[in-house]
Amino acid sequence: MQHHCLTCKTETKHRHLHDTAHGISRTHMAGSERFQCRVCERTTFAHSGGAEAFPFCLDGQAQRTIAA
């Protein structure tokens, strides 16, 4: 799935990344889920501007609040 990058203004695939909890494989560090543009490397976290365009599954859409 491709997404629009707010920085480089292109439609591109983004890397879906997250950190592991204390380096333990198959775990997730809360708040670390992010999407990174493959062109300009802009990083979008679940609680940041522009996040509504991405399908966050680990940090959750329902838990997200975006400051105005």
PDB file of N, CA, C and O in Angstrom:
ATOM      1  N   MET A   1       0.832  -1.177   0.000  1.00  0.00           N
ATOM      2  CA  MET A   1       0.000   0.000   0.000  1.00  0.00           C
ATOM      3  C   MET A   1       0.883   1.249   0.000  1.00  0.00           C
ATOM      4  O   MET A   1       1.868   1.320   0.735  1.00  0.00           O
ATOM      5  N   GLN A   2       0.526   2.220  -0.821  1.00  0.00           N
ATOM      6  CA  GLN A   2       1.299   3.448  -0.904  1.00  0.00           C
ATOM      7  C   GLN A   2       0.596   4.565  -0.137  1.00  0.00           C
ATOM      8  O   GLN A   2      -0.627   4.576   0.004  1.00  0.00           O
ATOM      9  N   HIS A   3       1.401   5.495   0.350  1.00  0.00           N
ATOM     10  CA  HIS A   3       0.879   6.626   1.118  1.00  0.00           C
ATOM     11  C   HIS A   3       1.518   7.903   0.603  1.00  0.00           C
ATOM     12  O   HIS A   3       2.611   7.881   0.037  1.00  0.00           O
ATOM     13  N   HIS A   4       0.826   9.012   0.804  1.00  0.00           N
ATOM     14  CA  HIS A   4       1.335  10.317   0.400  1.00  0.00           C
ATOM     15  C   HIS A   4       2.253  10.860   1.492  1.00  0.00           C
ATOM     16  O   HIS A   4       1.875  10.912   2.663  1.00  0.00           O
ATOM     17  N   CYS A   5       3.460  11.262   1.102  1.00  0.00           N
ATOM     18  CA  CYS A   5       4.416  11.840   2.054  1.00  0.00           C
ATOM     19  C   CYS A   5       4.224  13.352   2.087  1.00  0.00           C
ATOM     20  O   CYS A   5       4.222  14.005   1.043  1.00  0.00           O
ATOM     21  N   LEU A   6       4.065  13.904   3.280  1.00  0.00           N
ATOM     22  CA  LEU A   6       3.859  15.343   3.435  1.00  0.00           C
ATOM     23  C   LEU A   6       5.119  16.151   3.169  1.00  0.00           C
ATOM     24  O   LEU A   6       5.032  17.349   2.898  1.00  0.00           O
ATOM     25  N   THR A   7       6.284  15.528   3.239  1.00  0.00           N
ATOM     26  CA  THR A   7       7.536  16.250   3.033  1.00  0.00           C
ATOM     27  C   THR A   7       7.942  16.291   1.560  1.00  0.00           C
ATOM     28  O   THR A   7       8.131  17.371   1.000  1.00  0.00           O
ATOM     29  N   CYS A   8       8.077  15.124   0.932  1.00  0.00           N
ATOM     30  CA  CYS A   8       8.537  15.090  -0.460  1.00  0.00           C
ATOM     31  C   CYS A   8       7.389  15.106  -1.472  1.00  0.00           C
ATOM     32  O   CYS A   8       7.624  15.140  -2.680  1.00  0.00           O
ATOM     33  N   LYS A   9       6.147  15.081  -0.977  1.00  0.00           N
ATOM     34  CA  LYS A   9       4.940  15.198  -1.812  1.00  0.00           C
ATOM     35  C   LYS A   9       4.802  14.090  -2.848  1.00  0.00           C
ATOM     36  O   LYS A   9       4.256  14.323  -3.927  1.00  0.00           O
ATOM     37  N   THR A  10       5.287  12.889  -2.543  1.00  0.00           N
ATOM     38  CA  THR A  10       5.168  11.767  -3.473  1.00  0.00           C
ATOM     39  C   THR A  10       4.294  10.670  -2.868  1.00  0.00           C
ATOM     40  O   THR A  10       4.150  10.572  -1.650  1.00  0.00           O
ATOM     41  N   GLU A  11       3.721   9.858  -3.735  1.00  0.00           N
ATOM     42  CA  GLU A  11       3.005   8.655  -3.323  1.00  0.00           C
ATOM     43  C   GLU A  11       4.031   7.532  -3.362  1.00  0.00           C
ATOM     44  O   GLU A  11       4.544   7.206  -4.433  1.00  0.00           O
ATOM     45  N   THR A  12       4.334   6.946  -2.238  1.00  0.00           N
ATOM     46  CA  THR A  12       5.372   5.929  -2.175  1.00  0.00           C
ATOM     47  C   THR A  12       5.066   4.914  -1.087  1.00  0.00           C
ATOM     48  O   THR A  12       4.275   5.172  -0.180  1.00  0.00           O
ATOM     49  N   LYS A  13       5.698   3.765  -1.193  1.00  0.00           N
ATOM     50  CA  LYS A  13       5.601   2.795  -0.107  1.00  0.00           C
ATOM     51  C   LYS A  13       6.411   3.327   1.064  1.00  0.00           C
ATOM     52  O   LYS A  13       7.463   3.940   0.884  1.00  0.00           O
ATOM     53  N   HIS A  14       5.908   3.084   2.256  1.00  0.00           N
ATOM     54  CA  HIS A  14       6.595   3.489   3.474  1.00  0.00           C
ATOM     55  C   HIS A  14       7.023   2.239   4.239  1.00  0.00           C
ATOM     56  O   HIS A  14       6.358   1.205   4.182  1.00  0.00           O
ATOM     57  N   ARG A  15       8.136   2.348   4.951  1.00  0.00           N
ATOM     58  CA  ARG A  15       8.575   1.255   5.824  1.00  0.00           C
ATOM     59  C   ARG A  15       7.713   1.293   7.085  1.00  0.00           C
ATOM     60  O   ARG A  15       7.496   2.365   7.650  1.00  0.00           O
ATOM     61  N   HIS A  16       7.222   0.141   7.530  1.00  0.00           N
ATOM     62  CA  HIS A  16       6.470   0.050   8.784  1.00  0.00           C
ATOM     63  C   HIS A  16       7.443  -0.478   9.824  1.00  0.00           C
ATOM     64  O   HIS A  16       7.869  -1.630   9.744  1.00  0.00           O
ATOM     65  N   LEU A  17       7.795   0.342  10.791  1.00  0.00           N
ATOM     66  CA  LEU A  17       8.837   0.015  11.764  1.00  0.00           C
ATOM     67  C   LEU A  17       8.318   0.114  13.196  1.00  0.00           C
ATOM     68  O   LEU A  17       7.346   0.817  13.474  1.00  0.00           O
ATOM     69  N   HIS A  18       8.981  -0.597  14.086  1.00  0.00           N
ATOM     70  CA  HIS A  18       8.762  -0.438  15.529  1.00  0.00           C
ATOM     71  C   HIS A  18       9.941  -1.053  16.250  1.00  0.00           C
ATOM     72  O   HIS A  18      10.614  -1.936  15.719  1.00  0.00           O
ATOM     73  N   ASP A  19      10.188  -0.587  17.461  1.00  0.00           N
ATOM     74  CA  ASP A  19      11.285  -1.101  18.274  1.00  0.00           C
ATOM     75  C   ASP A  19      10.804  -2.299  19.089  1.00  0.00           C
ATOM     76  O   ASP A  19       9.622  -2.413  19.413  1.00  0.00           O
ATOM     77  N   THR A  20      11.738  -3.182  19.412  1.00  0.00           N
ATOM     78  CA  THR A  20      11.397  -4.314  20.273  1.00  0.00           C
ATOM     79  C   THR A  20      11.575  -3.902  21.735  1.00  0.00           C
ATOM     80  O   THR A  20      12.383  -3.026  22.043  1.00  0.00           O
ATOM     81  N   ALA A  21      10.840  -4.519  22.606  1.00  0.00           N
ATOM     82  CA  ALA A  21      10.943  -4.237  24.037  1.00  0.00           C
ATOM     83  C   ALA A  21      12.217  -4.865  24.581  1.00  0.00           C
ATOM     84  O   ALA A  21      12.336  -6.088  24.664  1.00  0.00           O
ATOM     85  N   HIS A  22      13.147  -4.030  24.943  1.00  0.00           N
ATOM     86  CA  HIS A  22      14.420  -4.457  25.528  1.00  0.00           C
ATOM     87  C   HIS A  22      15.163  -5.466  24.660  1.00  0.00           C
ATOM     88  O   HIS A  22      15.867  -6.334  25.178  1.00  0.00           O
ATOM     89  N   GLY A  23      15.007  -5.353  23.319  1.00  0.00           N
ATOM     90  CA  GLY A  23      15.713  -6.230  22.402  1.00  0.00           C
ATOM     91  C   GLY A  23      15.158  -7.639  22.284  1.00  0.00           C
ATOM     92  O   GLY A  23      15.780  -8.494  21.654  1.00  0.00           O
ATOM     93  N   ILE A  24      14.016  -7.894  22.869  1.00  0.00           N
ATOM     94  CA  ILE A  24      13.411  -9.228  22.833  1.00  0.00           C
ATOM     95  C   ILE A  24      12.603  -9.365  21.551  1.00  0.00           C
ATOM     96  O   ILE A  24      11.671  -8.596  21.319  1.00  0.00           O
ATOM     97  N   SER A  25      12.955 -10.343  20.715  1.00  0.00           N
ATOM     98  CA  SER A  25      12.277 -10.506  19.434  1.00  0.00           C
ATOM     99  C   SER A  25      10.794 -10.799  19.621  1.00  0.00           C
ATOM    100  O   SER A  25      10.382 -11.354  20.639  1.00  0.00           O
ATOM    101  N   ARG A  26      10.009 -10.423  18.638  1.00  0.00           N
ATOM    102  CA  ARG A  26       8.548 -10.589  18.605  1.00  0.00           C
ATOM    103  C   ARG A  26       7.829  -9.814  19.711  1.00  0.00           C
ATOM    104  O   ARG A  26       6.749 -10.209  20.152  1.00  0.00           O
ATOM    105  N   THR A  27       8.438  -8.703  20.157  1.00  0.00           N
ATOM    106  CA  THR A  27       7.784  -7.819  21.117  1.00  0.00           C
ATOM    107  C   THR A  27       7.699  -6.426  20.508  1.00  0.00           C
ATOM    108  O   THR A  27       8.258  -6.175  19.441  1.00  0.00           O
ATOM    109  N   HIS A  28       7.008  -5.536  21.177  1.00  0.00           N
ATOM    110  CA  HIS A  28       6.822  -4.178  20.681  1.00  0.00           C
ATOM    111  C   HIS A  28       6.999  -3.188  21.819  1.00  0.00           C
ATOM    112  O   HIS A  28       6.415  -3.351  22.890  1.00  0.00           O
ATOM    113  N   MET A  29       7.816  -2.152  21.582  1.00  0.00           N
ATOM    114  CA  MET A  29       8.005  -1.082  22.557  1.00  0.00           C
ATOM    115  C   MET A  29       6.917  -0.041  22.300  1.00  0.00           C
ATOM    116  O   MET A  29       6.878   0.581  21.239  1.00  0.00           O
ATOM    117  N   ALA A  30       6.041   0.139  23.277  1.00  0.00           N
ATOM    118  CA  ALA A  30       4.927   1.079  23.129  1.00  0.00           C
ATOM    119  C   ALA A  30       5.428   2.457  22.716  1.00  0.00           C
ATOM    120  O   ALA A  30       6.419   2.959  23.246  1.00  0.00           O
ATOM    121  N   GLY A  31       4.731   3.051  21.771  1.00  0.00           N
ATOM    122  CA  GLY A  31       5.080   4.388  21.305  1.00  0.00           C
ATOM    123  C   GLY A  31       6.145   4.424  20.233  1.00  0.00           C
ATOM    124  O   GLY A  31       6.508   5.506  19.773  1.00  0.00           O
ATOM    125  N   SER A  32       6.661   3.269  19.816  1.00  0.00           N
ATOM    126  CA  SER A  32       7.741   3.254  18.828  1.00  0.00           C
ATOM    127  C   SER A  32       7.269   2.955  17.407  1.00  0.00           C
ATOM    128  O   SER A  32       8.056   3.051  16.466  1.00  0.00           O
ATOM    129  N   GLU A  33       5.994   2.595  17.237  1.00  0.00           N
ATOM    130  CA  GLU A  33       5.508   2.257  15.896  1.00  0.00           C
ATOM    131  C   GLU A  33       5.526   3.505  15.021  1.00  0.00           C
ATOM    132  O   GLU A  33       5.080   4.577  15.429  1.00  0.00           O
ATOM    133  N   ARG A  34       6.058   3.338  13.792  1.00  0.00           N
ATOM    134  CA  ARG A  34       6.201   4.472  12.901  1.00  0.00           C
ATOM    135  C   ARG A  34       6.223   4.026  11.448  1.00  0.00           C
ATOM    136  O   ARG A  34       6.488   2.862  11.149  1.00  0.00           O
ATOM    137  N   PHE A  35       5.948   4.944  10.566  1.00  0.00           N
ATOM    138  CA  PHE A  35       6.054   4.723   9.129  1.00  0.00           C
ATOM    139  C   PHE A  35       7.103   5.687   8.607  1.00  0.00           C
ATOM    140  O   PHE A  35       7.105   6.865   8.964  1.00  0.00           O
ATOM    141  N   GLN A  36       8.009   5.179   7.747  1.00  0.00           N
ATOM    142  CA  GLN A  36       9.100   5.995   7.226  1.00  0.00           C
ATOM    143  C   GLN A  36       9.050   5.996   5.705  1.00  0.00           C
ATOM    144  O   GLN A  36       9.009   4.935   5.081  1.00  0.00           O
ATOM    145  N   CYS A  37       9.055   7.188   5.106  1.00  0.00           N
ATOM    146  CA  CYS A  37       9.040   7.341   3.656  1.00  0.00           C
ATOM    147  C   CYS A  37      10.314   6.752   3.064  1.00  0.00           C
ATOM    148  O   CYS A  37      11.408   7.020   3.560  1.00  0.00           O
ATOM    149  N   ARG A  38      10.184   5.958   2.019  1.00  0.00           N
ATOM    150  CA  ARG A  38      11.344   5.352   1.376  1.00  0.00           C
ATOM    151  C   ARG A  38      12.115   6.354   0.515  1.00  0.00           C
ATOM    152  O   ARG A  38      13.260   6.089   0.147  1.00  0.00           O
ATOM    153  N   VAL A  39      11.515   7.487   0.191  1.00  0.00           N
ATOM    154  CA  VAL A  39      12.176   8.490  -0.649  1.00  0.00           C
ATOM    155  C   VAL A  39      12.969   9.481   0.197  1.00  0.00           C
ATOM    156  O   VAL A  39      14.173   9.644  -0.006  1.00  0.00           O
ATOM    157  N   CYS A  40      12.299  10.147   1.149  1.00  0.00           N
ATOM    158  CA  CYS A  40      12.966  11.204   1.924  1.00  0.00           C
ATOM    159  C   CYS A  40      13.229  10.825   3.380  1.00  0.00           C
ATOM    160  O   CYS A  40      13.870  11.581   4.110  1.00  0.00           O
ATOM    161  N   GLU A  41      12.737   9.661   3.808  1.00  0.00           N
ATOM    162  CA  GLU A  41      12.912   9.140   5.157  1.00  0.00           C
ATOM    163  C   GLU A  41      12.164   9.918   6.236  1.00  0.00           C
ATOM    164  O   GLU A  41      12.496   9.801   7.416  1.00  0.00           O
ATOM    165  N   ARG A  42      11.150  10.717   5.850  1.00  0.00           N
ATOM    166  CA  ARG A  42      10.296  11.363   6.855  1.00  0.00           C
ATOM    167  C   ARG A  42       9.671  10.265   7.711  1.00  0.00           C
ATOM    168  O   ARG A  42       9.191   9.262   7.182  1.00  0.00           O
ATOM    169  N   THR A  43       9.676  10.447   9.016  1.00  0.00           N
ATOM    170  CA  THR A  43       9.132   9.468   9.937  1.00  0.00           C
ATOM    171  C   THR A  43       7.852  10.007  10.569  1.00  0.00           C
ATOM    172  O   THR A  43       7.820  11.138  11.053  1.00  0.00           O
ATOM    173  N   THR A  44       6.795   9.186  10.561  1.00  0.00           N
ATOM    174  CA  THR A  44       5.516   9.568  11.141  1.00  0.00           C
ATOM    175  C   THR A  44       5.162   8.573  12.245  1.00  0.00           C
ATOM    176  O   THR A  44       5.016   7.378  11.991  1.00  0.00           O
ATOM    177  N   PHE A  45       5.027   9.077  13.470  1.00  0.00           N
ATOM    178  CA  PHE A  45       4.632   8.258  14.613  1.00  0.00           C
ATOM    179  C   PHE A  45       3.116   8.338  14.789  1.00  0.00           C
ATOM    180  O   PHE A  45       2.484   9.247  14.252  1.00  0.00           O
ATOM    181  N   ALA A  46       2.534   7.416  15.521  1.00  0.00           N
ATOM    182  CA  ALA A  46       1.089   7.332  15.701  1.00  0.00           C
ATOM    183  C   ALA A  46       0.494   8.602  16.312  1.00  0.00           C
ATOM    184  O   ALA A  46      -0.665   8.920  16.045  1.00  0.00           O
ATOM    185  N   HIS A  47       1.248   9.324  17.112  1.00  0.00           N
ATOM    186  CA  HIS A  47       0.715  10.492  17.806  1.00  0.00           C
ATOM    187  C   HIS A  47       1.225  11.789  17.211  1.00  0.00           C
ATOM    188  O   HIS A  47       1.313  12.798  17.911  1.00  0.00           O
ATOM    189  N   SER A  48       1.569  11.778  15.903  1.00  0.00           N
ATOM    190  CA  SER A  48       2.094  12.979  15.267  1.00  0.00           C
ATOM    191  C   SER A  48       1.196  13.437  14.128  1.00  0.00           C
ATOM    192  O   SER A  48       0.296  12.712  13.704  1.00  0.00           O
ATOM    193  N   GLY A  49       1.442  14.623  13.644  1.00  0.00           N
ATOM    194  CA  GLY A  49       0.681  15.171  12.534  1.00  0.00           C
ATOM    195  C   GLY A  49       0.828  14.320  11.285  1.00  0.00           C
ATOM    196  O   GLY A  49       1.929  13.874  10.962  1.00  0.00           O
ATOM    197  N   GLY A  50      -0.262  14.094  10.588  1.00  0.00           N
ATOM    198  CA  GLY A  50      -0.255  13.268   9.389  1.00  0.00           C
ATOM    199  C   GLY A  50      -0.460  11.801   9.654  1.00  0.00           C
ATOM    200  O   GLY A  50      -0.535  11.009   8.714  1.00  0.00           O
ATOM    201  N   ALA A  51      -0.554  11.417  10.915  1.00  0.00           N
ATOM    202  CA  ALA A  51      -0.645  10.006  11.285  1.00  0.00           C
ATOM    203  C   ALA A  51      -1.949   9.354  10.845  1.00  0.00           C
ATOM    204  O   ALA A  51      -2.009   8.137  10.673  1.00  0.00           O
ATOM    205  N   GLU A  52      -2.986  10.153  10.663  1.00  0.00           N
ATOM    206  CA  GLU A  52      -4.290   9.586  10.319  1.00  0.00           C
ATOM    207  C   GLU A  52      -4.276   8.876   8.968  1.00  0.00           C
ATOM    208  O   GLU A  52      -5.189   8.104   8.676  1.00  0.00           O
ATOM    209  N   ALA A  53      -3.271   9.117   8.144  1.00  0.00           N
ATOM    210  CA  ALA A  53      -3.180   8.479   6.828  1.00  0.00           C
ATOM    211  C   ALA A  53      -2.595   7.069   6.880  1.00  0.00           C
ATOM    212  O   ALA A  53      -2.609   6.362   5.873  1.00  0.00           O
ATOM    213  N   PHE A  54      -2.084   6.652   8.028  1.00  0.00           N
ATOM    214  CA  PHE A  54      -1.399   5.372   8.124  1.00  0.00           C
ATOM    215  C   PHE A  54      -2.157   4.368   8.992  1.00  0.00           C
ATOM    216  O   PHE A  54      -2.825   4.752   9.952  1.00  0.00           O
ATOM    217  N   PRO A  55      -2.052   3.082   8.652  1.00  0.00           N
ATOM    218  CA  PRO A  55      -2.758   2.037   9.412  1.00  0.00           C
ATOM    219  C   PRO A  55      -1.959   1.541  10.628  1.00  0.00           C
ATOM    220  O   PRO A  55      -1.416   0.436  10.604  1.00  0.00           O
ATOM    221  N   PHE A  56      -1.890   2.337  11.664  1.00  0.00           N
ATOM    222  CA  PHE A  56      -1.177   1.921  12.873  1.00  0.00           C
ATOM    223  C   PHE A  56      -1.923   0.768  13.520  1.00  0.00           C
ATOM    224  O   PHE A  56      -3.119   0.874  13.792  1.00  0.00           O
ATOM    225  N   CYS A  57      -1.228  -0.330  13.766  1.00  0.00           N
ATOM    226  CA  CYS A  57      -1.888  -1.497  14.352  1.00  0.00           C
ATOM    227  C   CYS A  57      -1.359  -1.825  15.738  1.00  0.00           C
ATOM    228  O   CYS A  57      -2.085  -2.425  16.531  1.00  0.00           O
ATOM    229  N   LEU A  58      -0.130  -1.458  16.062  1.00  0.00           N
ATOM    230  CA  LEU A  58       0.444  -1.792  17.363  1.00  0.00           C
ATOM    231  C   LEU A  58       0.160  -0.714  18.409  1.00  0.00           C
ATOM    232  O   LEU A  58      -0.199  -1.027  19.544  1.00  0.00           O
ATOM    233  N   ASP A  59       0.319   0.540  18.030  1.00  0.00           N
ATOM    234  CA  ASP A  59       0.032   1.626  18.964  1.00  0.00           C
ATOM    235  C   ASP A  59      -1.424   2.056  18.880  1.00  0.00           C
ATOM    236  O   ASP A  59      -1.883   2.858  19.693  1.00  0.00           O
ATOM    237  N   GLY A  60      -2.145   1.532  17.913  1.00  0.00           N
ATOM    238  CA  GLY A  60      -3.594   1.646  17.851  1.00  0.00           C
ATOM    239  C   GLY A  60      -4.176   2.956  17.396  1.00  0.00           C
ATOM    240  O   GLY A  60      -3.758   4.020  17.853  1.00  0.00           O
ATOM    241  N   GLN A  61      -5.139   2.890  16.500  1.00  0.00           N
ATOM    242  CA  GLN A  61      -5.863   4.065  16.034  1.00  0.00           C
ATOM    243  C   GLN A  61      -6.731   4.641  17.148  1.00  0.00           C
ATOM    244  O   GLN A  61      -6.815   5.861  17.294  1.00  0.00           O
ATOM    245  N   ALA A  62      -7.373   3.785  17.932  1.00  0.00           N
ATOM    246  CA  ALA A  62      -8.317   4.238  18.944  1.00  0.00           C
ATOM    247  C   ALA A  62      -7.621   4.989  20.078  1.00  0.00           C
ATOM    248  O   ALA A  62      -8.219   5.883  20.676  1.00  0.00           O
ATOM    249  N   GLN A  63      -6.374   4.646  20.384  1.00  0.00           N
ATOM    250  CA  GLN A  63      -5.654   5.265  21.490  1.00  0.00           C
ATOM    251  C   GLN A  63      -4.978   6.561  21.085  1.00  0.00           C
ATOM    252  O   GLN A  63      -4.478   7.292  21.941  1.00  0.00           O
ATOM    253  N   ARG A  64      -4.955   6.856  19.802  1.00  0.00           N
ATOM    254  CA  ARG A  64      -4.205   7.998  19.290  1.00  0.00           C
ATOM    255  C   ARG A  64      -4.951   9.302  19.518  1.00  0.00           C
ATOM    256  O   ARG A  64      -6.157   9.386  19.284  1.00  0.00           O
ATOM    257  N   THR A  65      -4.238  10.306  19.969  1.00  0.00           N
ATOM    258  CA  THR A  65      -4.756  11.663  20.032  1.00  0.00           C
ATOM    259  C   THR A  65      -3.744  12.546  19.332  1.00  0.00           C
ATOM    260  O   THR A  65      -2.543  12.454  19.586  1.00  0.00           O
ATOM    261  N   ILE A  66      -4.224  13.384  18.465  1.00  0.00           N
ATOM    262  CA  ILE A  66      -3.333  14.260  17.706  1.00  0.00           C
ATOM    263  C   ILE A  66      -3.573  15.689  18.168  1.00  0.00           C
ATOM    264  O   ILE A  66      -4.688  16.206  18.095  1.00  0.00           O
ATOM    265  N   ALA A  67      -2.504  16.315  18.643  1.00  0.00           N
ATOM    266  CA  ALA A  67      -2.614  17.687  19.131  1.00  0.00           C
ATOM    267  C   ALA A  67      -2.844  18.618  17.947  1.00  0.00           C
ATOM    268  O   ALA A  67      -2.245  18.448  16.885  1.00  0.00           O
ATOM    269  N   ALA A  68      -3.702  19.586  18.138  1.00  0.00           N
ATOM    270  CA  ALA A  68      -4.014  20.547  17.069  1.00  0.00           C
ATOM    271  C   ALA A  68      -2.961  21.618  16.998  1.00  0.00           C
ATOM    272  O   ALA A  68      -3.050  22.517  16.162  1.00  0.00           O
TER     273      ALA A  68
END
